[in-house]
């Protein structure tokens, strides 16, 4: 009996062409299902990376603007938009590329009102929430009173 099994195994050379094609088709179907899912995860990761960098910029900007406010430098300021020198200081503190910082706005009380970070994708902080395009991706908007 054992000799008969060995003989049958020796006679069979390997996989047939049809078997190999079936396996390849199954792998192609699995890859086709997996690629869109991975693309979604990659896009979501890029969004989260941009939001994280924007948060770093907001915190660094608030630190620098608070320092300027405490020294009285904001009271005399005509503009409430950060200049390139201030952006460079904020970028160094936030450990981000200064060329990706778009606009930083603050009020006369030393509070950050708006930050634009030109990452991939662009993220905007409007004083309450972080948005990518029109979609709120982080933060909680202040509820509006109902009439």
N, C-alpha and C positions, 0 to 999 in steps of 0.2 A: 504494500500500500504506500509506504513512504517513497519507494522507488518510482511509483507511478506519479506521485505529486511532483517529485524532482524533475521527472521527464517533462511533465506539462509546463513547469516553470521555465525550463530550458528552451522549450519550443516557442514560448511567448517572448518576443524580442523587446517589446516596450509598448508605449502608447500608440494608438492608431491616430491618424491624422484627424479624424472626426472627433475623437476624445480631446485632442489638443485644441481644436477650434472651439469646442463647447466651453472648455475652461477659459479660453481667451475672451469669448463673448460674455461669460459671466463676470469676469474681471472688468471688462469694459463697462458693463451695466453698473457695477458697484462704483466704479470711478465716476461715471456720469451722475450718480446720485450723490456722491461725496463732494464733488467740486463746488456746486452751488452752496452747500452748507458751509464749507470752509471759507468761501468768499464772503459770506455773511459775517462770519466770525472775524475775518480780517478787517472788514469795514467797521465793525463794532469796536475792535481793538484800536483802530486808528482814531475813531471818535473819542474813545476814552483817553487816549494819549493826548489828544488836542485839549480836551477838557482839563486834564491834570496839569498840563503846561499853563493853561489859562488861569487856573486856580493859583498856581505858583506866582504868576505875574500879578494877579490881584492882591495876594498877600504881601508880596514885595512892594508893590505900589502903595498899598495902604500903610506899610511901615515907613516908607520914604515920605509920603505926603503927611503923615502924622508928625514926623520929625520936622518937616518944614512948617507945619501949622504951629507946633509948639515953640518954634523959634520966631514966629511972627512973619515969616516970609510969604505966607499965602495971603495975609490980610492986604498987603500992598500989591499983590499980583493982579494984572489986568486980565490975563488969560487963565482959564482953568483947564487948559490942555497941556499935557506934559511935553516939554521940548526934547530934542534929540539927546542932550546931555543927561537929562533926568531919565529918559528911556534907557540909556546905556547903563546908568547906575542901577535901575530897576532890573534890567536884564542880567547884570552881574549877580545881583542879590538872588534873583529867581533861578539862576543857572540855566538860562535859555538864550537862544540866538536873538540878539537885539534887532536884527532885520525882520524878524517875524512879529515883532510887537507893532501893531498898527496904531491905534489911537488910545490914549489914556485920558479920561476926563475925570475931574474931581470938582467938588463944590468948595465954597469959601470956608466951610466948616471943617475941611480936611477929610471928607469922606469920598471914596471912589464911587463914581456914578456910572462909568462905562469903560470897558476895556475890550479891545479887539485884538485877537491873536491869530495871525495868519499862518496857522499850521496846515496840516493836511487831514481834515478839512478845516476851514476857518471857524473859529469859535468866538462868540460875542457874549460878554458879561454885561448885563444892563442894570446892575445894582441889586438885583434880586435873583435872577436865574441865568443859567448858561444855555445858550442856544447855538445850534448848528443849523443854519438855514432858518426856517421858521419853527423847527422842532425844539422844544425844551428838553434838554438832556440831563440837567442837574439843577438842583435848587428848588425852592418852593415859592411860587408867586404869592404875593399878598392878596388875600381874597378881597374882591370888591364888594362893598355893601349892597345888599339887594334893596330895591325900591319898593 
